[in-house]
Amino acid sequence: MSLPEILVVLGAVALVLVRWLPERVRRPVAVGAVAVVVLSAAGATVAGPLRWQLAPVLVAAALVAPFAVAPLLPGRAGRPPRRVRRWLALPGSAACLLLIAVGPLAAWAFPAPAFPQPSGRFAVGTTVLEWTDGQRPETATADPADRRTVVVQLWYPARPSKGAPRAPYLGRTEQEAEIVADGLASYAGLPGFLLDGLPRARTRSVHDAAAADCAGRFPVVLFSPGLGGVRSQNTAWAEELASHGYVVAGLDHPYDSAAVLLADGRVVRTAVTATGDRAEDEQHAVRWTEVRAADLAFVRSQLDRMQRGEIPGPLTGRLDTARVAVTGHSLGGAAALMAARQDAGFAAVVDLDGAPHDPAPTPFHQPVLALTQAIGPQTDPDYLPHLTRVLALSTATTYRLTVPGAAHLTFTDAPLYLPSVPSLVGSADRSDVPGPTAAACLAFLDHTLRGTPGDPAAALTAYGELTVHHAGGGA
């Protein structure tokens, strides 16, 4: 909570306690508490719209204020003011204190995300691009003239920008962030107000910062989000990689991502729905995976063109498009595996807890790192066996790392703003995001894309239970 919000809570608590204080201090405490609540609430409003977490605190303050202040006023005809009887005041005070406690508890459960400072030597810049594939029709609409369009956000090593405002989370502007946050809440079946802290959050990146002034070119990492996810859902992870010298390109997949704002002002909501029939949903998942894999291949080719100066972009001449990894979370991980099989231009694959959705998998030649959640009774029993069969098809060495205490959303930014419920976001502390996920990815990418000497398995074992599949099918 912010300082004004904390002061509102303390002022409300003081109002409740006035009834139980010695007579001589009741008046100054009551007057001071009312002033603190009013002024702090006004201060919080100046900083932005009041967060919903303050609503129960303000309601409690409004309920108790008359009972705290009225007895301090002169009574009629000089009679002493009447006070609420103790037997009634005690449960009333307890109820108001419980109502006030709801505010900090809700703020803890649904905080505005505080993004960690990346640990690498580079500052981080970010920019957003929109590209249309003129060769590919948009299959989600009935208009045959529609072409497939994707929105791509780049995070890249940048020159330090002292005093520059940090980029908003979920969008180029707070308005776009509000649209995306509302789309995410709607997709998850949550009331929109629960995620109202996301549009006001600030990341560690600076929009359109100049690329870092250093020799050489930067390896590239493409990222596809989970089903219904958005390009920025792994911002902390992307910023960590960028601070270590990688360019990360996160994709919005229109009609799949929860909400995508296009350059012409249109907002494209997700058209993805589950039927409840497992076989039919798997057919849909295969189709969505194929579309995403094609999006990833298209973006790789666009970045190659940007590198050569054929299309405008902020990183012309700075991209090492011979060293490109394809990554993704959940369905995005499945798309990354499929994209690697179809496009030999990808040099490595990272699958963040994604079950493959490839009806006829065939051998591929890139090394793979698959990070999985902690496996428990609720895990799909087909998940690991199917993933293992696909990993074994690689003609290169692949690694499966099960991260202790991880849940499916551990591999995203979700632990920064959702309740710390282990089954939902894992058991790691919020301050450890992106933690082992980014560290394991860096160990793998440094070896596969940069040729860092040594066995990456030695580094990966520090982050969980590792299974290595050697080239040729041995484990």
C-alpha positions as CSV (number, residue, x, y, z in Angstrom):
1,M,0.0,0.0,0.0
2,S,1.1,3.6,-0.6
3,L,1.8,6.0,2.3
4,P,-1.5,7.8,1.9
5,E,-3.3,4.5,1.9
6,I,-1.5,3.4,5.0
7,L,-2.4,6.7,6.7
8,V,-6.1,6.2,5.8
9,V,-6.0,2.8,7.5
10,L,-4.3,4.1,10.6
11,G,-6.7,7.1,10.8
12,A,-9.7,4.7,10.6
13,V,-8.2,2.5,13.4
14,A,-7.7,5.6,15.5
15,L,-11.4,6.6,15.1
16,V,-12.5,3.2,16.3
17,L,-10.2,3.3,19.3
18,V,-11.4,6.8,20.4
19,R,-14.2,5.3,22.5
20,W,-11.8,3.3,24.5
21,L,-9.1,6.0,25.2
22,P,-8.8,8.1,28.4
23,E,-11.2,11.1,28.4
24,R,-8.4,13.7,28.2
25,V,-7.0,12.4,24.8
26,R,-10.3,11.6,23.0
27,R,-10.9,15.0,21.5
28,P,-7.4,15.5,19.9
29,V,-7.3,11.9,18.7
30,A,-10.7,12.1,17.1
31,V,-10.1,15.4,15.4
32,G,-6.6,14.2,14.3
33,A,-8.0,10.9,13.0
34,V,-10.7,12.6,11.0
35,A,-8.2,15.0,9.5
36,V,-5.8,12.1,8.6
37,V,-8.5,10.0,6.9
38,V,-9.9,12.9,4.9
39,L,-6.5,14.4,3.8
40,S,-4.9,11.0,3.1
41,A,-7.9,9.9,1.0
42,A,-7.7,13.1,-0.9
43,G,-3.9,12.6,-1.4
44,A,-4.5,9.0,-2.6
45,T,-7.1,10.3,-5.1
46,V,-4.7,12.9,-6.5
47,A,-2.2,10.1,-7.2
48,G,-4.9,8.3,-9.2
49,P,-8.4,6.8,-8.7
50,L,-8.9,5.4,-5.3
51,R,-8.1,1.7,-5.2
52,W,-11.0,-0.6,-4.4
53,Q,-9.1,-2.0,-1.5
54,L,-9.7,1.3,0.4
55,A,-13.5,1.0,0.1
56,P,-14.0,-1.1,3.3
57,V,-11.6,1.1,5.2
58,L,-13.5,4.3,4.3
59,V,-16.9,2.6,5.0
60,A,-15.7,1.7,8.5
61,A,-14.4,5.2,9.1
62,A,-17.7,6.7,7.9
63,L,-19.6,4.4,10.2
64,V,-17.6,5.1,13.3
65,A,-16.8,8.8,12.9
66,P,-20.2,10.1,14.2
67,F,-19.9,7.9,17.3
68,A,-16.3,9.1,17.9
69,V,-17.0,12.8,17.3
70,A,-20.6,13.4,18.6
71,P,-19.8,12.7,22.3
72,L,-17.1,15.4,22.1
73,L,-19.7,18.1,21.1
74,P,-21.5,20.1,23.8
75,G,-24.9,18.6,24.8
76,R,-28.2,20.4,24.9
77,A,-28.8,22.7,27.9
78,G,-25.4,22.0,29.2
79,R,-26.1,18.3,29.7
80,P,-23.1,16.0,29.1
81,P,-23.2,14.2,25.6
82,R,-24.6,10.7,25.6
83,R,-22.2,7.9,24.7
84,V,-23.0,4.5,23.2
85,R,-23.2,1.9,26.0
86,R,-20.2,-0.3,26.4
87,W,-22.0,-3.6,25.7
88,L,-23.1,-2.2,22.3
89,A,-19.8,-0.3,21.5
90,L,-17.6,-3.3,22.0
91,P,-19.0,-5.5,19.2
92,G,-19.5,-2.4,17.0
93,S,-15.8,-1.5,17.4
94,A,-14.7,-5.1,16.7
95,A,-16.8,-5.2,13.6
96,C,-15.4,-1.9,12.3
97,L,-11.8,-3.2,13.0
98,L,-12.5,-6.3,11.0
99,L,-13.9,-4.2,8.2
100,I,-10.8,-2.0,8.2
101,A,-8.6,-5.2,8.2
102,V,-10.2,-6.2,4.9
103,G,-8.5,-3.3,3.2
104,P,-4.8,-4.2,3.9
105,L,-5.7,-7.9,3.3
106,A,-7.1,-7.1,-0.1
107,A,-4.2,-4.9,-0.9
108,W,-1.8,-7.8,0.0
109,A,-3.9,-10.3,-2.1
110,F,-4.2,-8.0,-5.2
111,P,-1.3,-5.6,-5.1
112,A,-0.1,-3.2,-7.8
113,P,2.8,-5.2,-9.2
114,A,6.3,-3.9,-8.2
115,F,8.7,-5.0,-10.9
116,P,12.2,-6.1,-9.7
117,Q,15.3,-4.4,-10.8
118,P,16.9,-6.5,-13.5
119,S,20.3,-7.9,-12.4
120,G,22.2,-7.6,-15.7
121,R,24.6,-4.8,-16.7
122,F,22.3,-3.2,-19.3
123,A,19.4,-0.8,-18.9
124,V,16.3,-2.0,-20.7
125,G,14.4,-0.3,-23.5
126,T,11.1,-1.3,-25.0
127,T,9.1,-0.6,-28.1
128,V,5.9,-1.9,-29.8
129,L,5.6,-2.8,-33.5
130,E,2.6,-4.0,-35.6
131,W,3.2,-6.2,-38.6
132,T,0.8,-7.7,-41.1
133,D,1.5,-10.9,-43.0
134,G,0.2,-10.2,-46.5
135,Q,0.6,-13.9,-47.5
136,R,-1.6,-15.2,-44.7
137,P,-5.4,-14.8,-44.4
138,E,-6.9,-14.1,-41.0
139,T,-8.8,-17.3,-40.3
140,A,-10.7,-15.9,-37.3
141,T,-12.8,-13.6,-39.4
142,A,-15.2,-14.3,-42.3
143,D,-13.7,-11.5,-44.6
144,P,-11.3,-13.2,-47.1
145,A,-9.5,-9.9,-47.5
146,D,-8.4,-9.8,-43.9
147,R,-4.7,-10.6,-43.4
148,R,-3.0,-11.9,-40.3
149,T,-1.7,-9.1,-38.1
150,V,0.4,-9.5,-35.0
151,V,1.6,-6.9,-32.4
152,V,5.1,-7.4,-31.1
153,Q,6.8,-5.8,-28.1
154,L,10.6,-5.7,-28.0
155,W,12.7,-5.5,-24.8
156,Y,16.3,-4.8,-25.5
157,P,19.6,-3.7,-24.0
158,A,19.5,0.1,-23.9
159,R,21.6,3.1,-22.9
160,P,20.8,4.4,-19.4
161,S,18.0,7.0,-19.5
162,K,18.3,8.9,-16.3
163,G,15.0,10.6,-15.3
164,A,13.0,9.0,-18.2
165,P,9.6,7.7,-17.1
166,R,9.3,4.0,-16.9
167,A,7.0,2.2,-19.3
168,P,3.5,1.2,-18.1
169,Y,2.7,-2.4,-17.7
170,L,0.3,-4.1,-20.2
171,G,0.4,-1.3,-22.8
172,R,2.1,1.7,-24.4
173,T,-0.3,4.0,-22.5
174,E,-2.4,3.7,-19.4
175,Q,-5.5,3.6,-21.6
176,E,-4.2,0.6,-23.5
177,A,-3.2,-1.0,-20.2
178,E,-6.7,-0.5,-18.8
179,I,-8.2,-2.2,-22.0
180,V,-5.8,-5.2,-21.6
181,A,-6.3,-5.5,-17.8
182,D,-10.1,-5.5,-18.4
183,G,-9.6,-8.2,-21.1
184,L,-7.5,-10.4,-18.8
185,A,-10.0,-10.1,-16.0
186,S,-12.9,-10.9,-18.3
187,Y,-11.0,-13.9,-19.7
188,A,-10.3,-15.2,-16.2
189,G,-13.9,-14.6,-15.1
190,L,-12.9,-12.1,-12.5
191,P,-14.5,-8.7,-11.8
192,G,-12.4,-6.0,-13.5
193,F,-11.8,-4.0,-10.3
194,L,-9.7,-6.8,-8.9
195,L,-6.9,-6.0,-11.4
196,D,-7.2,-2.2,-11.3
197,G,-3.7,-1.9,-10.0
198,L,-2.2,-3.3,-13.3
199,P,-2.7,-0.2,-15.5
200,R,-0.9,2.0,-13.0
201,A,2.0,-0.3,-12.6
202,R,5.4,0.8,-14.0
203,T,8.0,-1.6,-15.3
204,R,11.8,-1.3,-15.4
205,S,11.9,-0.4,-19.1
206,V,11.9,2.9,-20.9
207,H,9.9,3.3,-24.1
208,D,11.9,3.8,-27.3
209,A,15.2,4.2,-25.4
210,A,18.4,4.2,-27.6
211,A,20.0,0.7,-28.0
212,A,23.0,0.0,-25.8
213,D,26.2,1.4,-27.3
214,C,28.4,-1.7,-27.4
215,A,30.1,-3.8,-29.9
216,G,28.4,-6.8,-31.4
217,R,24.8,-7.9,-32.0
218,F,22.3,-9.2,-29.6
219,P,20.8,-12.8,-29.7
220,V,17.0,-12.8,-30.1
221,V,14.4,-14.6,-28.0
222,L,10.8,-14.8,-29.3
223,F,8.0,-15.3,-26.8
224,S,4.4,-16.6,-27.2
225,P,2.1,-16.2,-24.1
226,G,-0.3,-18.7,-22.7
227,L,-3.8,-19.2,-24.0
228,G,-5.7,-15.9,-23.6
229,G,-2.4,-14.4,-22.5
230,V,-0.8,-11.1,-23.7
231,R,2.6,-10.1,-25.0
232,S,3.6,-8.5,-21.7
233,Q,2.5,-11.2,-19.3
234,N,6.2,-12.1,-18.8
235,T,7.6,-8.6,-18.5
236,A,9.8,-9.3,-15.5
237,W,11.4,-12.3,-17.2
238,A,11.8,-10.4,-20.5
239,E,13.5,-7.4,-18.7
240,E,15.8,-9.8,-16.9
241,L,16.9,-11.4,-20.2
242,A,17.3,-8.0,-21.9
243,S,19.5,-6.7,-19.1
244,H,21.8,-9.6,-19.9
245,G,22.2,-8.7,-23.5
246,Y,19.2,-10.4,-25.3
247,V,16.5,-8.9,-27.4
248,V,13.1,-10.4,-26.3
249,A,10.1,-10.2,-28.7
250,G,6.8,-10.9,-27.1
251,L,3.8,-11.5,-29.3
252,D,0.1,-10.7,-29.1
253,H,-1.9,-13.2,-31.0
254,P,-5.2,-11.4,-32.0
255,Y,-8.4,-13.4,-31.5
256,D,-6.5,-15.5,-29.0
257,S,-4.9,-13.0,-26.6
258,A,-7.4,-11.6,-24.1
259,A,-7.4,-8.1,-25.7
260,V,-5.2,-6.6,-28.4
261,L,-5.2,-2.9,-29.3
262,L,-4.4,-2.4,-33.0
263,A,-2.8,0.7,-34.5
264,D,-6.2,1.6,-36.2
265,G,-7.8,1.8,-32.8
266,R,-9.7,-1.5,-32.9
267,V,-9.7,-3.7,-29.8
268,V,-9.6,-7.4,-30.7
269,R,-11.0,-9.6,-27.9
270,T,-10.3,-13.3,-27.6
271,A,-12.5,-15.6,-29.6
272,V,-11.1,-18.7,-27.8
273,T,-13.7,-20.7,-25.8
274,A,-13.6,-24.2,-24.3
275,T,-16.4,-26.6,-25.1
276,G,-15.8,-29.0,-22.2
277,D,-15.4,-31.9,-24.6
278,R,-11.8,-33.0,-24.3
279,A,-11.4,-34.3,-27.8
280,E,-12.9,-31.2,-29.4
281,D,-10.9,-28.9,-27.2
282,E,-7.7,-30.7,-28.2
283,Q,-8.6,-30.2,-31.9
284,H,-9.1,-26.4,-31.2
285,A,-5.8,-26.4,-29.3
286,V,-4.0,-27.9,-32.3
287,R,-5.4,-25.3,-34.6
288,W,-4.5,-22.4,-32.2
289,T,-1.0,-23.8,-31.8
290,E,-0.6,-24.0,-35.6
291,V,-1.6,-20.3,-36.0
292,R,0.8,-19.3,-33.2
293,A,3.6,-21.3,-34.7
294,A,3.1,-19.5,-38.0
295,D,3.0,-16.1,-36.2
296,L,6.4,-16.9,-34.6
297,A,8.0,-17.9,-37.9
298,F,6.6,-14.7,-39.4
299,V,8.0,-12.5,-36.7
300,R,11.4,-14.2,-37.0
301,S,11.5,-13.3,-40.7
302,Q,10.4,-9.7,-39.9
303,L,13.2,-9.3,-37.4
304,D,15.6,-10.6,-40.0
305,R,14.3,-8.0,-42.4
306,M,14.7,-5.3,-39.8
307,Q,18.2,-6.4,-39.1
308,R,19.0,-5.9,-42.8
309,G,17.3,-2.5,-42.9
310,E,14.5,-3.7,-45.3
311,I,11.8,-2.6,-42.8
312,P,12.1,0.2,-40.2
313,G,12.9,-0.7,-36.7
314,P,14.9,0.6,-33.7
315,L,17.4,-2.3,-33.8
316,T,18.6,-2.3,-37.4
317,G,22.1,-3.8,-37.5
318,R,21.9,-4.8,-33.8
319,L,20.1,-8.2,-34.1
320,D,21.9,-11.5,-34.4
321,T,19.2,-13.3,-36.3
322,A,21.4,-16.3,-36.7
323,R,21.0,-16.9,-33.0
324,V,17.2,-16.9,-32.3
325,A,15.5,-18.9,-29.6
326,V,11.7,-19.5,-29.7
327,T,10.0,-19.7,-26.3
328,G,6.5,-19.7,-24.8
329,H,4.3,-20.3,-21.8
330,S,1.6,-22.9,-21.7
331,L,0.0,-23.0,-25.2
332,G,2.8,-20.7,-26.2
333,G,5.3,-23.4,-25.2
334,A,3.5,-25.8,-27.4
335,A,3.6,-23.3,-30.3
336,A,7.4,-22.8,-29.7
337,L,8.0,-26.6,-30.0
338,M,5.9,-26.7,-33.2
339,A,7.6,-23.6,-34.6
340,A,11.0,-25.1,-34.1
341,R,10.0,-28.3,-35.8
342,Q,8.7,-26.3,-38.8
343,D,11.4,-23.6,-39.0
344,A,15.1,-24.6,-38.8
345,G,15.9,-20.9,-38.4
346,F,15.3,-21.2,-34.7
347,A,18.4,-22.3,-32.8
348,A,16.9,-23.2,-29.5
349,V,13.6,-23.7,-27.7
350,V,12.3,-22.9,-24.2
351,D,9.0,-24.3,-23.1
352,L,7.6,-22.8,-19.9
353,D,5.1,-25.4,-18.6
354,G,3.5,-26.1,-22.0
355,A,2.0,-29.4,-23.0
356,P,2.7,-30.2,-26.7
357,H,-0.2,-30.0,-29.1
358,D,1.2,-31.5,-32.2
359,P,-0.9,-34.4,-33.7
360,A,2.0,-35.8,-35.6
361,P,5.3,-34.8,-34.0
362,T,8.5,-35.5,-36.0
363,P,12.1,-35.0,-35.1
364,F,13.5,-31.6,-34.7
365,H,17.1,-30.5,-34.4
366,Q,17.2,-27.7,-31.7
367,P,18.2,-28.2,-28.1
368,V,15.2,-27.6,-25.7
369,L,14.7,-26.5,-22.2
370,A,11.3,-27.4,-20.7
371,L,10.5,-26.0,-17.3
372,T,7.5,-27.6,-15.6
373,Q,5.5,-27.0,-12.5
374,A,5.7,-29.2,-9.5
375,I,3.9,-32.4,-10.4
376,G,1.1,-33.4,-8.0
377,P,-2.2,-35.3,-7.9
378,Q,-4.0,-32.5,-9.8
379,T,-1.6,-32.6,-12.7
380,D,-2.8,-34.1,-16.0
381,P,-1.3,-37.6,-15.9
382,D,-0.6,-37.4,-19.7
383,Y,1.4,-34.2,-19.4
384,L,4.9,-35.4,-18.6
385,P,4.8,-38.7,-20.6
386,H,3.6,-36.7,-23.7
387,L,6.2,-34.0,-23.2
388,T,8.9,-36.6,-22.6
389,R,8.1,-38.3,-25.9
390,V,8.3,-35.0,-27.8
391,L,11.5,-34.0,-26.2
392,A,13.1,-37.3,-27.1
393,L,12.5,-36.5,-30.8
394,S,15.2,-33.8,-30.7
395,T,18.4,-34.8,-32.3
396,A,20.1,-32.4,-29.8
397,T,20.4,-32.6,-26.1
398,T,17.2,-31.5,-24.3
399,Y,16.5,-30.7,-20.6
400,R,13.4,-31.0,-18.5
401,L,13.6,-29.1,-15.3
402,T,10.8,-29.4,-12.7
403,V,10.9,-26.4,-10.4
404,P,10.0,-27.2,-6.8
405,G,7.0,-25.3,-5.5
406,A,6.1,-23.9,-8.9
407,A,2.5,-23.7,-10.2
408,H,1.5,-23.0,-13.8
409,L,1.4,-19.2,-13.3
410,T,4.8,-19.2,-11.5
411,F,6.4,-18.8,-14.9
412,T,4.6,-15.5,-15.6
413,D,4.2,-12.1,-13.8
414,A,1.1,-13.3,-12.0
415,P,2.8,-13.8,-8.6
416,L,3.4,-10.1,-8.6
417,Y,-0.3,-9.2,-8.5
418,L,-2.4,-12.2,-7.7
419,P,-3.0,-13.7,-4.2
420,S,-0.1,-15.8,-2.9
421,V,-2.0,-19.1,-3.1
422,P,0.5,-21.9,-3.8
423,S,-1.9,-23.8,-6.0
424,L,-2.4,-20.6,-8.1
425,V,1.0,-19.0,-8.3
426,G,3.3,-21.3,-6.5
427,S,5.0,-21.0,-3.2
428,A,7.9,-18.7,-4.1
429,D,8.0,-15.2,-2.6
430,R,6.9,-12.3,-4.8
431,S,10.3,-10.7,-4.4
432,D,11.8,-13.8,-6.2
433,V,10.0,-13.1,-9.5
434,P,11.2,-14.0,-12.1
435,G,13.8,-15.9,-10.0
436,P,14.6,-19.4,-11.0
437,T,12.7,-19.1,-14.3
438,A,14.9,-16.4,-15.7
439,A,18.1,-17.9,-14.1
440,A,17.5,-21.3,-15.7
441,C,16.7,-19.7,-19.1
442,L,19.8,-17.6,-19.0
443,A,22.0,-20.6,-18.2
444,F,20.5,-22.5,-21.1
445,L,20.5,-19.6,-23.6
446,D,24.0,-18.6,-22.8
447,H,25.2,-22.1,-23.6
448,T,23.0,-22.6,-26.7
449,L,23.1,-19.2,-28.3
450,R,26.3,-17.7,-27.1
451,G,28.4,-20.9,-26.8
452,T,29.3,-20.4,-23.2
453,P,31.6,-23.3,-22.3
454,G,30.6,-26.0,-19.8
455,D,27.7,-28.3,-19.3
456,P,24.4,-26.4,-18.7
457,A,23.1,-29.3,-16.7
458,A,25.5,-28.4,-13.9
459,A,23.9,-24.9,-13.7
460,L,20.3,-26.1,-14.2
461,T,20.4,-28.6,-11.3
462,A,20.5,-25.6,-8.9
463,Y,16.9,-24.7,-9.8
464,G,15.1,-28.0,-9.6
465,E,14.9,-31.7,-10.5
466,L,16.6,-32.1,-13.9
467,T,16.2,-34.8,-16.5
468,V,18.5,-34.7,-19.5
469,H,17.6,-36.3,-22.8
470,H,20.8,-36.9,-24.8
471,A,20.9,-36.8,-28.6
472,G,19.8,-40.1,-29.9
473,G,17.1,-40.7,-27.3
474,G,19.1,-41.6,-24.2
475,A,18.2,-40.2,-20.9
